[in-house]
């Protein structure tokens, strides 16, 4: 597993106290480890509901 720090210039200027983001190679897929700037609860719930509905449509339920 390779971990490298990533901090785009825009992000650097946005917050001086923010920890730098890191990219982690998970079997060929790059995953960013970051601190969210807002509450992600609603976004995660909406995406989960969307995917659930899509899967139900695929199986015809």
TORRO-404912 format. One record per atom (N, C-alpha, C): residue number from 0; residue in one letter; chain; atom name; x, y, z. Coordinates in pm, whole numbers, plus 50000, padded with zeros to 5 digits. Example, Ala and Ser with C-alpha at 12.3 -4.5 7.8 and 13.67 -1.06 7.14 Angstrom:
REM residues 2
0,A,A,N,51319,49431,50780
0,A,A,CA,51230,49550,50780
0,A,A,C,51320,49670,50780
1,S,A,N,51285,49775,50708
1,S,A,CA,51367,49894,50714
1,S,A,C,51290,50003,50787
END
This chain:
REM residues 61
0,X,A,N,50085,49883,50000
0,X,A,CA,50000,50000,50000
0,X,A,C,50089,50123,50000
1,X,A,N,50065,50214,49906
1,X,A,CA,50143,50336,49895
1,X,A,C,50059,50453,49944
2,X,A,N,50116,50536,50030
2,X,A,CA,50046,50654,50080
2,X,A,C,50131,50775,50047
3,X,A,N,50069,50877,49988
3,X,A,CA,50142,50999,49959
3,X,A,C,50056,51120,49991
4,X,A,N,50115,51226,50047
4,X,A,CA,50037,51345,50079
4,X,A,C,49998,51420,49953
5,X,A,N,49877,51474,49956
5,X,A,CA,49827,51553,49844
5,X,A,C,49759,51676,49901
6,X,A,N,49797,51793,49854
6,X,A,CA,49733,51917,49899
6,X,A,C,49732,52013,49781
7,X,A,N,49619,52019,49707
7,X,A,CA,49612,52112,49595
7,X,A,C,49629,52256,49642
8,X,A,N,49681,52346,49556
8,X,A,CA,49700,52486,49594
8,X,A,C,49574,52553,49645
9,X,A,N,49458,52522,49586
9,X,A,CA,49332,52584,49630
9,X,A,C,49303,52544,49773
10,X,A,N,49322,52416,49805
10,X,A,CA,49296,52368,49941
10,X,A,C,49394,52430,50040
11,X,A,N,49519,52448,49998
11,X,A,CA,49619,52508,50087
11,X,A,C,49577,52649,50127
12,X,A,N,49526,52725,50031
12,X,A,CA,49489,52862,50062
12,X,A,C,49358,52869,50139
13,X,A,N,49277,52764,50133
13,X,A,CA,49146,52764,50198
13,X,A,C,49158,52752,50349
14,X,A,N,49242,52663,50396
14,X,A,CA,49249,52639,50540
14,X,A,C,49391,52611,50583
15,X,A,N,49441,52692,50672
15,X,A,CA,49577,52673,50722
15,X,A,C,49583,52561,50824
16,X,A,N,49471,52529,50890
16,X,A,CA,49470,52426,50995
16,X,A,C,49434,52288,50942
17,X,A,N,49400,52277,50816
17,X,A,CA,49358,52148,50760
17,X,A,C,49476,52055,50746
18,X,A,N,49451,51929,50776
18,X,A,CA,49553,51826,50754
18,X,A,C,49563,51801,50604
19,X,A,N,49683,51773,50554
19,X,A,CA,49692,51742,50411
19,X,A,C,49617,51614,50378
20,X,A,N,49559,51610,50260
20,X,A,CA,49490,51490,50213
20,X,A,C,49594,51384,50179
21,X,A,N,49555,51259,50185
21,X,A,CA,49644,51152,50141
21,X,A,C,49571,51066,50041
22,X,A,N,49646,51016,49944
22,X,A,CA,49593,50919,49849
22,X,A,C,49649,50783,49885
23,X,A,N,49562,50685,49892
23,X,A,CA,49602,50549,49926
23,X,A,C,49567,50459,49809
24,X,A,N,49663,50378,49765
24,X,A,CA,49641,50283,49657
24,X,A,C,49583,50156,49716
25,X,A,N,49456,50130,49687
25,X,A,CA,49387,50010,49736
25,X,A,C,49367,49916,49618
26,X,A,N,49467,49836,49588
26,X,A,CA,49456,49740,49478
26,X,A,C,49432,49805,49343
27,X,A,N,49500,49914,49314
27,X,A,CA,49486,49981,49186
27,X,A,C,49383,50092,49184
28,X,A,N,49309,50110,49293
28,X,A,CA,49211,50218,49304
28,X,A,C,49265,50320,49402
29,X,A,N,49274,50447,49360
29,X,A,CA,49320,50552,49449
29,X,A,C,49205,50600,49536
30,X,A,N,49227,50599,49666
30,X,A,CA,49126,50643,49762
30,X,A,C,49183,50765,49834
31,X,A,N,49107,50873,49840
31,X,A,CA,49150,50995,49908
31,X,A,C,49102,50992,50051
32,X,A,N,49194,51016,50143
32,X,A,CA,49157,51030,50284
32,X,A,C,49161,51178,50317
33,X,A,N,49043,51234,50343
33,X,A,CA,49031,51378,50366
33,X,A,C,48935,51405,50481
34,X,A,N,48940,51526,50532
34,X,A,CA,48841,51570,50630
34,X,A,C,48732,51645,50556
35,X,A,N,48606,51605,50573
35,X,A,CA,48497,51674,50503
35,X,A,C,48481,51817,50553
36,X,A,N,48435,51904,50464
36,X,A,CA,48411,52043,50500
36,X,A,C,48268,52064,50549
37,X,A,N,48184,51960,50538
37,X,A,CA,48046,51969,50584
37,X,A,C,48001,51832,50631
38,X,A,N,47880,51826,50685
38,X,A,CA,47822,51699,50730
38,X,A,C,47784,51616,50608
39,X,A,N,47834,51494,50602
39,X,A,CA,47809,51408,50486
39,X,A,C,47694,51311,50506
40,X,A,N,47626,51317,50619
40,X,A,CA,47521,51221,50652
40,X,A,C,47413,51217,50545
41,X,A,N,47360,51333,50506
41,X,A,CA,47253,51337,50406
41,X,A,C,47301,51288,50270
42,X,A,N,47421,51326,50232
42,X,A,CA,47475,51285,50103
42,X,A,C,47490,51134,50097
43,X,A,N,47542,51074,50203
43,X,A,CA,47561,50929,50208
43,X,A,C,47426,50858,50205
44,X,A,N,47328,50908,50281
44,X,A,CA,47196,50846,50285
44,X,A,C,47129,50852,50148
45,X,A,N,47135,50968,50083
45,X,A,CA,47073,50982,49951
45,X,A,C,47137,50889,49849
46,X,A,N,47269,50878,49852
46,X,A,CA,47337,50789,49757
46,X,A,C,47303,50644,49785
47,X,A,N,47295,50605,49911
47,X,A,CA,47258,50468,49947
47,X,A,C,47117,50437,49898
48,X,A,N,47023,50531,49918
48,X,A,CA,46886,50511,49871
48,X,A,C,46879,50501,49719
49,X,A,N,46958,50584,49651
49,X,A,CA,46960,50580,49505
49,X,A,C,47011,50446,49454
50,X,A,N,47119,50397,49514
50,X,A,CA,47175,50268,49472
50,X,A,C,47081,50153,49504
51,X,A,N,47015,50160,49620
51,X,A,CA,46920,50055,49656
51,X,A,C,46806,50050,49556
52,X,A,N,46752,50167,49522
52,X,A,CA,46642,50172,49424
52,X,A,C,46687,50120,49288
53,X,A,N,46808,50155,49248
53,X,A,CA,46861,50107,49120
53,X,A,C,46873,49954,49119
54,X,A,N,46923,49897,49227
54,X,A,CA,46936,49751,49236
54,X,A,C,46800,49682,49236
55,X,A,N,46702,49740,49306
55,X,A,CA,46567,49683,49307
55,X,A,C,46505,49686,49168
56,X,A,N,46530,49792,49092
56,X,A,CA,46479,49801,48955
56,X,A,C,46543,49696,48866
57,X,A,N,46671,49670,48888
57,X,A,CA,46742,49570,48807
57,X,A,C,46684,49430,48825
58,X,A,N,46645,49398,48949
58,X,A,CA,46591,49264,48975
58,X,A,C,46440,49259,48957
59,X,A,N,46378,49373,48925
59,X,A,CA,46236,49375,48895
59,X,A,C,46145,49378,49016
60,X,A,N,46191,49430,49128
60,X,A,CA,46105,49440,49246
60,X,A,C,46045,49578,49260
END
